[in-house]
Amino acid sequence: MSDEQPPPETGDQPMTIAEICAEHGVSRQTLHTIRANPDSGFPPAVIEPGSTRQKYPRKAVAEYFAKHPLRPGRRTDLEAGD
């Protein structure tokens, strides 16, 4: 048994929705909203043979988030009530 680590994820290796959320700091809900909008330009899913899980090409996802940086919304819970 060896203590070798698996190689880092690179290139066009497909990534799951959970991996995209963790790597790019988005919630599943935000990612769903992006994916559901056909005008967003988010890369299409690929289905690997023998699987029903949608995955997305790592490189294409990274390019999408580089072109579309996330902008946090304004916090309204700290505003004074009327």
Buried (B, 14 or more C-beta within 10 A) or exposed (E): EEEEEEEEEEEEEBBEBEBBBEBBEBEEEEBEEBBEEEEEEBBEEEEEEEEEEBBBBBBBBBEBBEEEEEEEEEEEEEEEEE
